[in-house]
Structure formats: structure tokens, C-alpha cells
């Protein structure tokens, strides 16, 4: 992971935000190559889910044909939206503070193990994933040895109990050795922390002008459901897709871009008849998983995990997570890439009637002490009328919600490769390259003149200009050609085209494949077709 982070900064994929001022934790800037990678991921998603969708035919696994449209909603919306959706009251994590180190942790992201040594029983803890370059067990063992003033050779004196536990399973913190503490019992009791960023609209700075940066893009879709139905002639079943920025004031952003405070989502709200919703949930669950496989994430590091009943939201009829085994996680652990949720009619009904809560087997409007709706809905009718069946109902919603930043990180982790190749003298040299899917690669081809003389630069520039209208290509004439190949390998460029002395005599060039290192010659005039064919074959 350290090598990948170094490569991302060195080659211009990702930079710490406000780096010249020491950075701002939880915020990241995408560099020249990173912005192309992320843009390619979003364009692949939009193309595959929206513009490339054939609404006249049912895709494999779908109950019937359906329509897809898009939206782009504002980041700041009416604050009542967040009250009716439940975010205002419920969108929080629990945090704990360490009185000794003055550090703050998310309650559920601290893990540890019970152990006994020198007649004393303690719970040695670390943040999930470990710290200081060590895994969780390695880190807490080092902490325990230091606490008991033991050397590494005395590790046998530590009597461990059970497996790693979350701090949420430890009721009393008196015997907890916090991740960055030297004494026991330094953690405060857990308390709620709302994750929404608060701001103010207009000249009023009091509560009457208070608003929030959106913590998700979904609510803008629900608020516009009736507008889309009335203006776009869509009929259920149909989906509304949206990409855009969301903001969550994470307690402890970490693991590179995996958990950050500003991020970009790719979300679909798919509206369907309640009787067909289980089939549609299964369809989207399977389809979204296949999308990641088709773009190059390996099956052994990618999984589709259904939530247990105790994990489900109070309104959910079913949820599955698409997860990836990121290298910064402990062995066997997976991090979420995308969630696919069967949300029933919770969202549309909440915005019609007010905030909903479960009462027995029913969802009902939450009332205050006076029996009035705690958070009043819009009062608008967000039901759907079927012109053919003459039936009126509140649609059920299936929500595939993906993170563009987490997807970019997963594709980078998967693509990072190291091997050995022969140098110009036939001796092995280490090679680092990114095996990115051609649709995602920031640069599709690079063009090199072998040397900067004898008309080679002019011939190479002609090929570059012929390719440029069709692909994002790069021209490079600086340094030895081997170094130029190495630079393009590191940024994941699938093909390199070299103009050499033979080009000037027979009009052919050498094309080199990033993954196989195979080289072959083609006519210079055929480069556009050859690269297009190579990209299609690689994809």
C-alpha cells in the first residue's frame, strides 16, 4: 500500500488537499492522471447504467424492460428533507476521546484483545487495521509488551483470551489500553456525533438560515420523483441515476481515500411495483457485482455479502454489499465498495407524510409529545398512477449506491503489479506497472520517436495528431526509450508506439503491449485502427 500511495503522488494521481499548508485531513485532490481515471470510471458507470441502456429490451436477469434517466441535484437542499429522511436525528456515529493522547476515535473502529500478564488483565486496543505499519495483533502485542515492561523474547508471558473484539463489546473502559495511550482507562464514554456539515444560507446566520451539505445524493432524487414522472413520460419500472459530491464529517478519516470527508457518489434509485421488488432487488444485486468483475477486479478479492437481519435498517427488506479486500485491511477483511438496498416505500412515504418509524410490523409517522408529526412531510402526493392497470400505489425502491472514490482506489489497488523484465543488455530489472482495464486507463497510448533527429519527431507527431481526436494519448521524446516505457507502465498506458529508423524507410512503427510486452509492427497510417482494435480486445 505504501508503494501505491507513493506512486499516486509521484505520477500525479492523488495529492493531499492543501498540501502546501500541511494538508487537511479527510480531503484529497485528484491530479492530472487521477482526474482522468476517476472520470473514466464515472463515464463507464453512466454509459453502462444510463445512456447505453436499451429500454426496449429486458437485460439478462431483469423481470422486464425498464427505462433509465438522470438527474443533477443541488448540494444544499431544504433542511426539512434531512429531517424527514431521518438524517437530522439518526445520521451519527459514536465517538470516544482519549484523555491522555487527546485523540478521538470512532467507537466501532477500535478493536483489541483481552490478555493477562503479571497478574493483571487488560484490553489492549488499536484502530481497525492496525497502526505504525503493523497489523492489529502485531500492534496490540507490541503495546502490551511495552505496558508490562517486557521484551519481545518474553511474549510468551502474555496470556491471550479469545479473538479480536470491537470496543463496542467492552462495557467498561477501566481496563482498556487505548490505541495511543500508556495508561489504562483513558477513554471517555461513547457519545453521539452528527456527521452532517452545517452551513447557513443567505444573510441570516441564526438557526432560521441553517442548512446542510448533503450527506448523500439519494434524497434529491426522491424529492424530484414527481417532477421526473410528470416531465419525462417515464413509466414504472424505471431508474433515476445521479453522480455528485457528498459530504460527511467523519470522526477519523483514514486509509488513503477510503474514508474521507468529501467524496463522490454514483447512485441509482430504481422505482418498481411492490410485487416485483424482490425480483428487481436480485437483478440489481447481481448486475452491479458483475460490473466490477467486468472492469478487472479479481473474484478472490471481490465479494457480494448479504446483510444479516440484525444489520438491516428498520425499513430495509434486504441489503447486500459489494466488498473488496483492500491491502490496508487486516487479512480476511473486506471494505465496502457499493451497497444495494431494497428500501421499500420508506423514502417516498417519508417525504409525503413525515419522518417514519417502525411500530410492530408497520412504518408509521413519528409523533411528538403532543401527538403531532415530529418532522412534517411535504404534503405532496408522491404516489404513482398506472394508466394501464388504473392502480395507484407508492413505488418500492431499489438503491445501488456506489462510491466513485472507493472504486478508483480499488481499481488502483487491483492494478498495481511488480515483475521483472530484461533491460537493453538482457539483464533483469524490476518493473512496476498498473494493469488497468483499457476503459479506465487515463492514457490509452503513448507515442515516442526513438531519437530526436532524422525526422523521427516529425513522424511521431503526425501519428500523435492522428490519434488525438479518438483517444487520450501522450507524446514523449525525453530520455532513453526504456525509461519512457517504464513511465507509461507506471501510469497504466496500455500501448506504446515507437517511431524508429525503419519507419522512415517502410512507414511502419512498433507497438508494444503493456501487459504481455509483445511488440509488433504496423503501418503508421493504421495506428488508429490498431489501437482501437487492441483496446477492444484487451477489454
Secondary structure as GFF3:
##gff-version 3
##sequence-region A 1 539
A	DSSP	alpha_helix	2	10	.	.	.	ID=ss1
A	DSSP	beta_strand	14	16	.	.	.	ID=ss2
A	DSSP	three_ten_helix	19	21	.	.	.	ID=ss3
A	DSSP	beta_strand	28	30	.	.	.	ID=ss4
A	DSSP	alpha_helix	32	46	.	.	.	ID=ss5
A	DSSP	pi_helix	47	51	.	.	.	ID=ss6
A	DSSP	beta_strand	67	71	.	.	.	ID=ss7
A	DSSP	alpha_helix	79	85	.	.	.	ID=ss8
A	DSSP	alpha_helix	87	90	.	.	.	ID=ss9
A	DSSP	beta_strand	92	97	.	.	.	ID=ss10
A	DSSP	beta_strand	104	106	.	.	.	ID=ss11
A	DSSP	three_ten_helix	107	109	.	.	.	ID=ss12
A	DSSP	beta_strand	110	117	.	.	.	ID=ss13
A	DSSP	beta_strand	120	127	.	.	.	ID=ss14
A	DSSP	alpha_helix	136	147	.	.	.	ID=ss15
A	DSSP	three_ten_helix	152	157	.	.	.	ID=ss16
A	DSSP	beta_strand	159	166	.	.	.	ID=ss17
A	DSSP	three_ten_helix	167	169	.	.	.	ID=ss18
A	DSSP	beta_strand	176	177	.	.	.	ID=ss19
A	DSSP	beta_strand	191	194	.	.	.	ID=ss20
A	DSSP	beta_strand	198	200	.	.	.	ID=ss21
A	DSSP	three_ten_helix	207	209	.	.	.	ID=ss22
A	DSSP	beta_strand	210	212	.	.	.	ID=ss23
A	DSSP	alpha_helix	218	223	.	.	.	ID=ss24
A	DSSP	alpha_helix	225	232	.	.	.	ID=ss25
A	DSSP	beta_strand	238	247	.	.	.	ID=ss26
A	DSSP	beta_strand	262	272	.	.	.	ID=ss27
A	DSSP	three_ten_helix	274	276	.	.	.	ID=ss28
A	DSSP	alpha_helix	277	294	.	.	.	ID=ss29
A	DSSP	beta_strand	302	306	.	.	.	ID=ss30
A	DSSP	three_ten_helix	309	311	.	.	.	ID=ss31
A	DSSP	beta_strand	318	324	.	.	.	ID=ss32
A	DSSP	beta_strand	335	344	.	.	.	ID=ss33
A	DSSP	alpha_helix	346	353	.	.	.	ID=ss34
A	DSSP	beta_strand	356	359	.	.	.	ID=ss35
A	DSSP	beta_strand	362	365	.	.	.	ID=ss36
A	DSSP	beta_strand	384	386	.	.	.	ID=ss37
A	DSSP	beta_strand	391	393	.	.	.	ID=ss38
A	DSSP	beta_strand	396	403	.	.	.	ID=ss39
A	DSSP	alpha_helix	404	415	.	.	.	ID=ss40
A	DSSP	beta_strand	416	422	.	.	.	ID=ss41
A	DSSP	beta_strand	428	434	.	.	.	ID=ss42
A	DSSP	beta_strand	445	449	.	.	.	ID=ss43
A	DSSP	alpha_helix	456	468	.	.	.	ID=ss44
A	DSSP	beta_strand	473	475	.	.	.	ID=ss45
A	DSSP	alpha_helix	481	491	.	.	.	ID=ss46
A	DSSP	beta_strand	495	499	.	.	.	ID=ss47
A	DSSP	alpha_helix	501	506	.	.	.	ID=ss48
A	DSSP	beta_strand	508	513	.	.	.	ID=ss49
A	DSSP	beta_strand	519	523	.	.	.	ID=ss50
A	DSSP	three_ten_helix	524	526	.	.	.	ID=ss51
A	DSSP	alpha_helix	527	538	.	.	.	ID=ss52
###
